């Protein structure tokens, strides 16, 4: 049921000051001030992140780990400092448990291919949820097909919440891996991962969390979560595209075979035999996105300078205000009304195609995402082709939400 009775609470977060750090927000699109509500796809970047990338390419651009010259040493030190910064940010016990990848998808594929191909046997089960992103479905389908294992799916209810009673029935003695989104990209639902991880632990199963949509909104503590793998992308949390992180427990990394071969992941190579480097390096074949790692370090520093409590309160207030505004529009239905959400609102307008609405919003300078959001099973569950998704960040404002409502009413008149 689309209801919201709580009063919107004012916060002390200084959004006007924060917005000054994001140059891309200060522009016009089609003659209107940009309203950027596509943060679930990728966030905008603060100037400090942009400067970190520029500083690398203009000052110490060189390859890492392999050079004895000055620039290579500078680049290597900065890259490994970024690894330590990530470890500290997610409370990893050791920096060597942090693997740099090209993004969340690459991290999940690494686990599916390295762990799955090595350990899965016919009859084994991988448990996913009904709200997974394609990036946490397809890799497991591929390895299950190859190894004779099968997928089991935790269902959800009409509010967009996982049904824990069903999860307990599905996670059983054959479960080898629970691969679960920490936060749904299509619905904004914050999943009760602690309870579901506890179920997996009772059965001796490993746990991978897809944290792509979680890391931009609240702090992650991998030790407290008690997962085995945690994957996320830099570009959704103020960093650059093409960079991500897979955290894994040290013991697992020491046991897993490498997924890709190439430079820097080896100890020695002959045509008869190759011996591999230690973790995390044996999972980082080839030249990495060095500038991306440094940008992620800068992004983490930017988050550290903010008051996390005020940030989360501001985002909660935005979600509440946006929900109230949108629900006042006749014929609008929010898809996913979980009790615990990040500021993501997926909705449909009765009788209107999401793409048509998104096209008109763009004409007024408002950026949203339309379609199935790489979560087609979610759309199938709700019997819709797709949604309009407004995904908000801490630099968004209530005035922008009011503009969204105003233009949605215009779109309704135009398309009806």
Helices and strands as residue ranges (DSSP letters): H 15-19, G 23-25, E 28-29, E 32-33, E 35-36, H 47-59, H 70-89, G 95-97, E 98-101, H 104-111, I 112-116, H 117-119, E 125-129, G 134-136, H 138-147, E 150-154, H 164-170, E 175-181, H 193-202, E 206-210, H 222-225, E 229-233, E 244-248, H 250-255, E 266-269, E 274-276, G 281-283, H 290-305, H 308-327, E 332-335, E 344-349, H 354-363, E 366-367, E 369-371, H 376-382, E 387-391, H 398-415
